Amino acid sequence: MSALAPVVHSPLTVFAVWEIAMIRISKVTITMRELDRLKCIQGLIDGQLKQHMVATRLGLTTRQVRRLVRRYEQQGPIGLMA
């Protein structure tokens, strides 16, 4: 085999390499307050908590809670960080 011979990859190999290249692991540090906010918003979205309960617990208005839910749905947990 010549040193200039083309390298042939199977579709599975190419896919695996592409998939590994797409994985990005990042660390995010959040405060206990932000973690509580995240859990409350997740509970609201999951139907376990009511909007007024979340607002009272977080010391916010129901409108602010709706904004947090919208931001969480658009940006994920990072959107809830202060």
Secondary structure, 3 states (H helix, E strand, C coil): CCCCCCCCCCHHHHHHHHHHHHCCCCCCCCCHHHHHHHHHHHHHHCCCCCHHHHHHHHCCCHHHHHHHHHHHHHHHHHHHCC
